[in-house]
Amino acid sequence: MGGLEHYTRLATERADLLWGALRASNGFYKSKITDDAYKSRVNVIFRIAGGNTKLEEKFMEEAKKAGIVQIRGHYFNPGIRISMYNAMPVAGVHYLLSFMNYF
């Protein structure tokens, strides 16, 4: 088990789960990346409630308590940034989605 095909499949599965959750949130979680050709399988950026910075701060605080860390966006892409490199198990994305649904 392993190899490029294996890791490509896992990256696609993780990304599909998270992008699907963003779509299903009815705009509560929303990315500025709308074209599928530019949606990353590794780093997903999004805003909460239209860029409500107080709510995003609360999200990051609560996420940290749940063990979800280092998700702050960057200067040019503020909000939330979820990185799903090869070491991230699919179960980790499911955990994140559970947290997002709770929040």
N, CA, C and O atoms as a MOPAC input file, in Angstrom:
PM7 MOZYME 1SCF
protein

 N      0.85000 1    -1.17200 1     0.00000 1
 C      0.00000 1     0.00000 1     0.00000 1
 C      0.89200 1     1.22900 1     0.00000 1
 O      1.91200 1     1.27100 1     0.68700 1
 N      0.50600 1     2.20700 1    -0.75900 1
 C      1.28100 1     3.43000 1    -0.82500 1
 C      1.45100 1     3.86600 1    -2.25400 1
 O      0.69700 1     3.44700 1    -3.13300 1
 N      2.40100 1     4.67600 1    -2.48700 1
 C      2.67100 1     5.17600 1    -3.81100 1
 C      1.81900 1     6.38900 1    -4.15100 1
 O      0.92100 1     6.77500 1    -3.40400 1
 N      2.12200 1     6.96500 1    -5.27800 1
 C      1.47800 1     8.19300 1    -5.72400 1
 C     -0.03200 1     8.04100 1    -5.85500 1
 O     -0.77700 1     8.92300 1    -5.42800 1
 N     -0.49100 1     6.94400 1    -6.43400 1
 C     -1.93400 1     6.74600 1    -6.60800 1
 C     -2.65500 1     6.70600 1    -5.26200 1
 O     -3.73700 1     7.27400 1    -5.11400 1
 N     -2.06200 1     6.04400 1    -4.30200 1
 C     -2.65000 1     5.94000 1    -2.96400 1
 C     -2.79100 1     7.32300 1    -2.32900 1
 O     -3.85700 1     7.66400 1    -1.81700 1
 N     -1.73200 1     8.11200 1    -2.36100 1
 C     -1.76200 1     9.43300 1    -1.72700 1
 C     -2.63800 1    10.41800 1    -2.50100 1
 O     -3.24100 1    11.30800 1    -1.90200 1
 N     -2.71200 1    10.26900 1    -3.80300 1
 C     -3.61700 1    11.09700 1    -4.59700 1
 C     -5.06000 1    10.79900 1    -4.23500 1
 O     -5.87100 1    11.71500 1    -4.10000 1
 N     -5.38800 1     9.51800 1    -4.07600 1
 C     -6.75200 1     9.12500 1    -3.70300 1
 C     -7.10500 1     9.68000 1    -2.32900 1
 O     -8.20200 1    10.20700 1    -2.14300 1
 N     -6.19500 1     9.57000 1    -1.36200 1
 C     -6.45600 1    10.09500 1    -0.01900 1
 C     -6.61800 1    11.61300 1    -0.02200 1
 O     -7.49600 1    12.14700 1     0.65600 1
 N     -5.77200 1    12.30600 1    -0.78200 1
 C     -5.87100 1    13.76700 1    -0.85800 1
 C     -7.21100 1    14.18000 1    -1.45800 1
 O     -7.84200 1    15.12900 1    -0.99300 1
 N     -7.63300 1    13.46900 1    -2.48000 1
 C     -8.91300 1    13.76000 1    -3.10900 1
 C    -10.06500 1    13.49100 1    -2.14900 1
 O    -11.00600 1    14.28200 1    -2.07800 1
 N    -10.00400 1    12.40300 1    -1.42000 1
 C    -11.05200 1    12.06800 1    -0.45200 1
 C    -11.15200 1    13.13400 1     0.64400 1
 O    -12.24800 1    13.58800 1     0.97300 1
 N    -10.01400 1    13.52700 1     1.20100 1
 C    -10.01700 1    14.56300 1     2.24500 1
 C    -10.60100 1    15.86700 1     1.71200 1
 O    -11.46000 1    16.47800 1     2.34800 1
 N    -10.13100 1    16.28600 1     0.54200 1
 C    -10.59900 1    17.54400 1    -0.03700 1
 C    -12.08200 1    17.48600 1    -0.37200 1
 O    -12.81400 1    18.43800 1    -0.10300 1
 N    -12.52500 1    16.39600 1    -0.94900 1
 C    -13.94400 1    16.27500 1    -1.29400 1
 C    -14.82100 1    16.38100 1    -0.05200 1
 O    -15.89000 1    16.99100 1    -0.09800 1
 N    -14.38400 1    15.79800 1     1.04500 1
 C    -15.14800 1    15.88600 1     2.29000 1
 C    -15.27000 1    17.34000 1     2.75600 1
 O    -16.36400 1    17.80600 1     3.07200 1
 N    -14.14900 1    18.04600 1     2.79500 1
 C    -14.17600 1    19.41500 1     3.30200 1
 C    -14.89900 1    20.36100 1     2.34600 1
 O    -15.72800 1    21.16000 1     2.78200 1
 N    -14.59900 1    20.28500 1     1.05900 1
 C    -15.28600 1    21.15400 1     0.09800 1
 C    -16.78400 1    20.86900 1     0.11100 1
 O    -17.59000 1    21.79100 1    -0.01700 1
 N    -17.16600 1    19.60100 1     0.26400 1
 C    -18.58300 1    19.25100 1     0.34700 1
 C    -19.24700 1    19.86300 1     1.56400 1
 O    -20.38400 1    20.32800 1     1.48500 1
 N    -18.55100 1    19.86800 1     2.68400 1
 C    -19.09100 1    20.47400 1     3.90800 1
 C    -19.27600 1    21.97400 1     3.74100 1
 O    -20.26000 1    22.53700 1     4.22000 1
 N    -18.33500 1    22.62400 1     3.06300 1
 C    -18.48000 1    24.05600 1     2.82400 1
 C    -19.72200 1    24.32000 1     1.96900 1
 O    -20.50700 1    25.22100 1     2.26600 1
 N    -19.89400 1    23.52900 1     0.90900 1
 C    -21.07000 1    23.68900 1     0.05100 1
 C    -22.36300 1    23.45400 1     0.82800 1
 O    -23.34700 1    24.16800 1     0.63200 1
 N    -22.36100 1    22.46800 1     1.69700 1
 C    -23.57000 1    22.08800 1     2.43300 1
 C    -23.91800 1    23.04700 1     3.56500 1
 O    -24.98800 1    22.92500 1     4.16100 1
 N    -23.04700 1    23.99000 1     3.87200 1
 C    -23.27400 1    24.87900 1     5.01600 1
 C    -24.19700 1    26.06100 1     4.69300 1
 O    -24.43500 1    26.91100 1     5.55200 1
 N    -24.70800 1    26.11900 1     3.48100 1
 C    -25.59500 1    27.21600 1     3.06300 1
 C    -24.95500 1    28.59200 1     3.24500 1
 O    -25.63300 1    29.55700 1     3.59900 1
 N    -23.65900 1    28.67500 1     3.00300 1
 C    -22.96700 1    29.95500 1     3.05200 1
 C    -22.38700 1    30.33700 1     4.40100 1
 O    -21.68800 1    31.34500 1     4.50300 1
 N    -22.66200 1    29.55300 1     5.44600 1
 C    -22.06700 1    29.86900 1     6.74900 1
 C    -20.55300 1    29.75900 1     6.66300 1
 O    -19.83400 1    30.65000 1     7.11500 1
 N    -20.07200 1    28.66500 1     6.08200 1
 C    -18.65300 1    28.50000 1     5.76700 1
 C    -18.55000 1    28.70300 1     4.25800 1
 O    -19.21700 1    28.01200 1     3.48700 1
 N    -17.71000 1    29.65600 1     3.83700 1
 C    -17.64900 1    29.94500 1     2.40300 1
 C    -16.23300 1    30.31400 1     1.99000 1
 O    -15.55700 1    31.10100 1     2.65300 1
 N    -15.80300 1    29.73500 1     0.88900 1
 C    -14.48500 1    30.03500 1     0.34100 1
 C    -14.61700 1    31.00200 1    -0.82000 1
 O    -15.61300 1    30.99800 1    -1.54400 1
 N    -13.60200 1    31.82400 1    -0.98500 1
 C    -13.58800 1    32.70700 1    -2.15400 1
 C    -13.18400 1    31.94000 1    -3.40900 1
 O    -13.31300 1    32.44700 1    -4.52300 1
 N    -12.69700 1    30.71900 1    -3.22300 1
 C    -12.33100 1    29.86700 1    -4.35500 1
 C    -13.60100 1    29.14000 1    -4.81100 1
 O    -14.09800 1    28.25500 1    -4.11400 1
 N    -14.10900 1    29.51100 1    -5.95700 1
 C    -15.35800 1    28.91700 1    -6.43000 1
 C    -15.18100 1    28.04000 1    -7.66500 1
 O    -16.01800 1    27.18000 1    -7.94100 1
 N    -14.11000 1    28.24900 1    -8.39800 1
 C    -13.84900 1    27.46700 1    -9.59900 1
 C    -13.16700 1    26.15500 1    -9.19500 1
 O    -12.09900 1    26.16500 1    -8.58200 1
 N    -13.79200 1    25.03600 1    -9.54400 1
 C    -13.24200 1    23.72300 1    -9.17500 1
 C    -11.80500 1    23.53400 1    -9.64900 1
 O    -11.03600 1    22.80800 1    -9.01900 1
 N    -11.44500 1    24.16800 1   -10.73300 1
 C    -10.08100 1    24.02300 1   -11.26700 1
 C     -9.03100 1    24.59900 1   -10.32500 1
 O     -7.85700 1    24.24300 1   -10.42000 1
 N     -9.44200 1    25.49100 1    -9.40800 1
 C     -8.48900 1    26.14500 1    -8.50900 1
 C     -8.64200 1    25.70800 1    -7.05200 1
 O     -7.95900 1    26.23400 1    -6.17300 1
 N     -9.52600 1    24.75600 1    -6.79400 1
 C     -9.71500 1    24.28000 1    -5.42500 1
 C     -8.59500 1    23.31800 1    -5.05600 1
 O     -8.38200 1    22.30500 1    -5.72100 1
 N     -7.89900 1    23.64700 1    -4.00400 1
 C     -6.76700 1    22.83800 1    -3.56300 1
 C     -7.24600 1    21.57900 1    -2.85500 1
 O     -8.27700 1    21.58000 1    -2.18200 1
 N     -6.48400 1    20.51000 1    -3.01600 1
 C     -6.73300 1    19.28800 1    -2.25700 1
 C     -5.94600 1    19.29800 1    -0.95600 1
 O     -6.13400 1    18.41900 1    -0.11400 1
 N     -5.08000 1    20.26700 1    -0.78300 1
 C     -4.19600 1    20.29600 1     0.37700 1
 C     -4.52300 1    21.43700 1     1.33400 1
 O     -4.61000 1    21.21400 1     2.54100 1
 N     -4.70200 1    22.62700 1     0.83600 1
 C     -4.99000 1    23.79900 1     1.67500 1
 C     -6.32000 1    24.40600 1     1.26900 1
 O     -6.49300 1    24.84700 1     0.13300 1
 N     -7.25100 1    24.42400 1     2.19900 1
 C     -8.57900 1    24.96400 1     1.92800 1
 C     -8.77800 1    26.19800 1     2.80200 1
 O     -8.65700 1    26.13900 1     4.02500 1
 N     -9.08400 1    27.30700 1     2.15100 1
 C     -9.32900 1    28.54800 1     2.88700 1
 C    -10.81500 1    28.85900 1     2.85200 1
 O    -11.49100 1    28.62100 1     1.85100 1
 N    -11.31600 1    29.39800 1     3.97000 1
 C    -12.71000 1    29.81100 1     3.99200 1
 C    -12.94500 1    30.84700 1     5.07100 1
 O    -12.13000 1    31.02100 1     5.97700 1
 N    -14.06800 1    31.53000 1     4.95800 1
 C    -14.49300 1    32.52100 1     5.94100 1
 C    -15.74500 1    31.99000 1     6.62100 1
 O    -16.39700 1    31.07000 1     6.12800 1
 N    -16.06300 1    32.57800 1     7.74800 1
 C    -17.24700 1    32.18300 1     8.50500 1
 C    -18.21100 1    33.36400 1     8.53500 1
 O    -17.82500 1    34.49100 1     8.84400 1
 N    -19.46400 1    33.08600 1     8.20900 1
 C    -20.54000 1    34.08100 1     8.25800 1
 C    -20.15800 1    35.36700 1     7.52000 1
 O    -20.32000 1    36.46900 1     8.04300 1
 N    -19.65700 1    35.20700 1     6.31800 1
 C    -19.32600 1    36.36600 1     5.50000 1
 C    -18.08800 1    37.12500 1     5.92600 1
 O    -17.91100 1    38.28300 1     5.54800 1
 N    -17.23300 1    36.49400 1     6.70200 1
 C    -16.00900 1    37.15800 1     7.15900 1
 C    -16.15200 1    37.81600 1     8.51400 1
 O    -15.46000 1    38.78900 1     8.81300 1
 N    -17.04300 1    37.29200 1     9.33100 1
 C    -17.24900 1    37.80100 1    10.69100 1
 C    -16.01300 1    37.45100 1    11.52200 1
 O    -15.87000 1    36.31800 1    11.98200 1
 N    -15.12500 1    38.42600 1    11.71200 1
 C    -13.84200 1    38.15200 1    12.36100 1
 C    -14.00800 1    37.72000 1    13.82100 1
 O    -13.23100 1    36.89800 1    14.30700 1
 N    -14.99400 1    38.25400 1    14.51700 1
 C    -15.22100 1    37.83300 1    15.91000 1
 C    -15.64000 1    36.37300 1    15.96600 1
 O    -15.19000 1    35.62400 1    16.83300 1
 N    -16.49100 1    35.97600 1    15.05500 1
 C    -16.92900 1    34.57900 1    15.00100 1
 C    -15.77400 1    33.67400 1    14.57900 1
 O    -15.64600 1    32.55600 1    15.07800 1
 N    -14.94200 1    34.14800 1    13.67000 1
 C    -13.77100 1    33.35900 1    13.24900 1
 C    -12.79500 1    33.18100 1    14.40800 1
 O    -12.23000 1    32.10100 1    14.57700 1
 N    -12.59300 1    34.22100 1    15.20200 1
 C    -11.72500 1    34.10800 1    16.38000 1
 C    -12.29500 1    33.08400 1    17.36200 1
 O    -11.56100 1    32.26200 1    17.91100 1
 N    -13.60600 1    33.14400 1    17.57600 1
 C    -14.26600 1    32.19200 1    18.47000 1
 C    -14.10200 1    30.77100 1    17.93100 1
 O    -13.84600 1    29.84100 1    18.69500 1
 N    -14.24900 1    30.60400 1    16.61500 1
 C    -14.07300 1    29.30300 1    15.97600 1
 C    -12.67100 1    28.76800 1    16.25600 1
 O    -12.50400 1    27.60600 1    16.62600 1
 N    -11.65800 1    29.63100 1    16.07600 1
 C    -10.27700 1    29.19200 1    16.28700 1
 C    -10.00300 1    28.86300 1    17.75400 1
 O     -9.27800 1    27.91500 1    18.05200 1
 N    -10.58000 1    29.64200 1    18.66700 1
 C    -10.42700 1    29.35900 1    20.10200 1
 C    -11.04100 1    28.00800 1    20.46100 1
 O    -10.41900 1    27.19100 1    21.14100 1
 N    -12.26300 1    27.78600 1    19.99700 1
 C    -12.95000 1    26.52500 1    20.28700 1
 C    -12.26000 1    25.35000 1    19.60000 1
 O    -12.17100 1    24.25700 1    20.16100 1
 N    -11.77600 1    25.58100 1    18.39200 1
 C    -11.06300 1    24.53500 1    17.66200 1
 C     -9.80200 1    24.12400 1    18.42300 1
 O     -9.48100 1    22.93900 1    18.51800 1
 N     -9.09400 1    25.11600 1    18.96100 1
 C     -7.87200 1    24.81300 1    19.71600 1
 C     -8.18900 1    23.92700 1    20.91800 1
 O     -7.45300 1    22.98500 1    21.20900 1
 N     -9.28600 1    24.23000 1    21.61500 1
 C     -9.69900 1    23.39700 1    22.75600 1
 C    -10.00200 1    21.97600 1    22.31700 1
 O     -9.84200 1    21.03200 1    23.09000 1
 N    -10.44400 1    21.82500 1    21.06700 1
 C    -10.76300 1    20.50100 1    20.52200 1
 C     -9.54700 1    19.82700 1    19.88500 1
 O     -9.65700 1    18.73300 1    19.33200 1
 N     -8.38300 1    20.49000 1    19.96500 1
 C     -7.16200 1    19.90300 1    19.41800 1
 C     -6.91900 1    20.21400 1    17.94800 1
 O     -6.05100 1    19.60900 1    17.31900 1
 N     -7.67400 1    21.14500 1    17.40400 1
 C     -7.50900 1    21.55500 1    16.01000 1
 C     -6.73600 1    22.87100 1    16.04000 1
 O     -7.27200 1    23.90100 1    16.44900 1
 N     -5.48700 1    22.83500 1    15.60900 1
 C     -4.60200 1    23.98800 1    15.78600 1
 C     -4.01200 1    24.46100 1    14.46100 1
 O     -4.07800 1    23.77400 1    13.44200 1
 N     -3.43700 1    25.65400 1    14.51400 1
 C     -2.73800 1    26.26900 1    13.38200 1
 C     -3.63500 1    26.36700 1    12.15200 1
 O     -3.27400 1    25.92100 1    11.06300 1
 N     -4.81000 1    26.96100 1    12.35100 1
 C     -5.76700 1    27.08300 1    11.25700 1
 C     -6.02700 1    28.53600 1    10.86300 1
 O     -6.90400 1    28.81000 1    10.04300 1
 N     -5.28200 1    29.44900 1    11.43200 1
 C     -5.46300 1    30.86300 1    11.09400 1
 C     -5.00400 1    31.10400 1     9.65700 1
 O     -3.96100 1    30.61100 1     9.22900 1
 N     -5.80600 1    31.87100 1     8.92700 1
 C     -5.45200 1    32.22900 1     7.55800 1
 C     -4.24200 1    33.15600 1     7.53400 1
 O     -3.64300 1    33.45600 1     8.56700 1
 N     -3.90600 1    33.59200 1     6.34900 1
 C     -2.76000 1    34.47100 1     6.15200 1
 C     -3.22600 1    35.89300 1     5.87400 1
 O     -4.41700 1    36.14200 1     5.69100 1
 N     -2.29900 1    36.80200 1     5.84400 1
 C     -2.59900 1    38.20900 1     5.59600 1
 C     -3.41700 1    38.39200 1     4.31100 1
 O     -4.41000 1    39.12000 1     4.30200 1
 N     -2.99600 1    37.72800 1     3.23000 1
 C     -3.68400 1    37.87700 1     1.94900 1
 C     -4.92500 1    36.99700 1     1.84300 1
 O     -5.78600 1    37.24000 1     0.99800 1
 N     -5.01900 1    35.99300 1     2.68200 1
 C     -6.17300 1    35.09100 1     2.71000 1
 C     -6.62300 1    34.92900 1     4.15900 1
 O     -6.39400 1    33.88600 1     4.77100 1
 N     -7.26500 1    35.96600 1     4.70700 1
 C     -7.67500 1    35.88600 1     6.11500 1
 C     -8.78600 1    34.86100 1     6.31300 1
 O     -9.35500 1    34.33900 1     5.35400 1
 N     -9.07000 1    34.59500 1     7.54500 1
 C    -10.10400 1    33.62300 1     7.88700 1
 C     -9.47400 1    32.33800 1     8.37700 1
 O     -8.55500 1    32.35000 1     9.19500 1
 N     -9.97400 1    31.24300 1     7.87200 1
 C     -9.54400 1    29.91200 1     8.30800 1
 C     -8.80700 1    29.23200 1     7.16000 1
 O     -9.20400 1    29.34100 1     5.99900 1
 N     -7.73800 1    28.53300 1     7.49700 1
 C     -6.96700 1    27.76200 1     6.50900 1
 C     -6.75200 1    26.37100 1     7.07100 1
 O     -6.10400 1    26.20200 1     8.10400 1
 N     -7.29300 1    25.38500 1     6.39300 1
 C     -7.14000 1    23.99700 1     6.80300 1
 C     -6.12300 1    23.33200 1     5.88100 1
 O     -6.31800 1    23.27600 1     4.66700 1
 N     -5.04900 1    22.83400 1     6.45800 1
 C     -4.01500 1    22.13400 1     5.69500 1
 C     -4.18600 1    20.63500 1     5.88800 1
 O     -4.27300 1    20.14300 1     7.01300 1
 N     -4.23200 1    19.91800 1     4.76900 1
 C     -4.45300 1    18.47100 1     4.80700 1
 C     -3.34400 1    17.76300 1     4.02700 1
 O     -3.57300 1    17.18900 1     2.96300 1
 N     -2.14700 1    17.82400 1     4.58700 1
 C     -1.01600 1    17.17200 1     3.94600 1
 C     -1.12400 1    15.66000 1     4.11800 1
 O     -2.04500 1    15.17700 1     4.77700 1
 N     -0.20000 1    14.91800 1     3.53800 1
 C     -0.28000 1    13.45700 1     3.54400 1
 C     -0.40500 1    12.85400 1     4.93500 1
 O     -1.01600 1    11.79700 1     5.09100 1
 N      0.15700 1    13.49600 1     5.94100 1
 C      0.10000 1    12.94000 1     7.29900 1
 C     -1.29000 1    13.06400 1     7.92100 1
 O     -1.56600 1    12.41800 1     8.93100 1
 N     -2.16200 1    13.87500 1     7.34300 1
 C     -3.51200 1    14.05500 1     7.86900 1
 C     -4.36800 1    12.85000 1     7.47700 1
 O     -4.59800 1    12.61100 1     6.29200 1
 N     -4.83500 1    12.09800 1     8.46000 1
 C     -5.69700 1    10.96200 1     8.11700 1
 C     -7.09300 1    11.44400 1     7.73100 1
 O     -7.51300 1    12.52800 1     8.13600 1
 N     -7.79800 1    10.65100 1     6.95900 1
 C     -9.17300 1    10.97100 1     6.58400 1
 C    -10.01900 1    11.12600 1     7.84600 1
 O    -10.92200 1    11.96100 1     7.89100 1
 N     -9.73100 1    10.33200 1     8.85700 1
 C    -10.45700 1    10.44000 1    10.13100 1
 C    -10.28100 1    11.82800 1    10.74600 1
 O    -11.18200 1    12.31300 1    11.43000 1
 N     -9.14300 1    12.47000 1    10.51700 1
 C     -8.91800 1    13.81800 1    11.01200 1
 C     -9.85700 1    14.81600 1    10.35500 1
 O    -10.31300 1    15.75900 1    11.00200 1
 N    -10.14500 1    14.61900 1     9.08800 1
 C    -11.08700 1    15.49700 1     8.38600 1
 C    -12.50000 1    15.25500 1     8.93300 1
 O    -13.26000 1    16.20200 1     9.13500 1
 N    -12.84200 1    14.00200 1     9.17000 1
 C    -14.14600 1    13.70500 1     9.76900 1
 C    -14.27300 1    14.37400 1    11.13800 1
 O    -15.34100 1    14.88500 1    11.47900 1
 N    -13.21300 1    14.37700 1    11.91200 1
 C    -13.21700 1    15.04700 1    13.22100 1
 C    -13.43300 1    16.54700 1    13.04500 1
 O    -14.23200 1    17.14900 1    13.76200 1
 N    -12.72200 1    17.14900 1    12.09500 1
 C    -12.89500 1    18.57100 1    11.80100 1
 C    -14.33600 1    18.86400 1    11.40600 1
 O    -14.92300 1    19.83400 1    11.88500 1
 N    -14.91100 1    18.04000 1    10.54100 1
 C    -16.28300 1    18.26100 1    10.09300 1
 C    -17.27200 1    18.13900 1    11.24600 1
 O    -18.25700 1    18.87500 1    11.29700 1
 N    -17.02100 1    17.23000 1    12.15700 1
 C    -17.87500 1    17.11800 1    13.34900 1
 C    -17.80200 1    18.40200 1    14.15500 1
 O    -18.82100 1    18.90600 1    14.62800 1
 N    -16.59100 1    18.93100 1    14.31100 1
 C    -16.42600 1    20.18600 1    15.02900 1
 C    -17.15300 1    21.31900 1    14.31000 1
 O    -17.84800 1    22.11500 1    14.94000 1
 N    -16.99200 1    21.38700 1    13.00900 1
 C    -17.65500 1    22.44900 1    12.23200 1
 C    -19.16800 1    22.36400 1    12.36700 1
 O    -19.83400 1    23.39300 1    12.48500 1
 N    -19.71300 1    21.17600 1    12.35100 1
 C    -21.15900 1    21.00800 1    12.52300 1
 C    -21.59400 1    21.43800 1    13.90900 1
 O    -22.65300 1    22.04500 1    14.07000 1
 N    -20.78100 1    21.12600 1    14.91800 1
 C    -21.05800 1    21.53500 1    16.29800 1
 C    -21.05400 1    23.06200 1    16.41300 1
 O    -21.92500 1    23.65500 1    17.04900 1
 N    -20.05100 1    23.68200 1    15.78000 1
 C    -19.88100 1    25.11300 1    15.89600 1
 C    -21.01700 1    25.84000 1    15.20000 1
 O    -21.04900 1    27.07000 1    15.19000 1

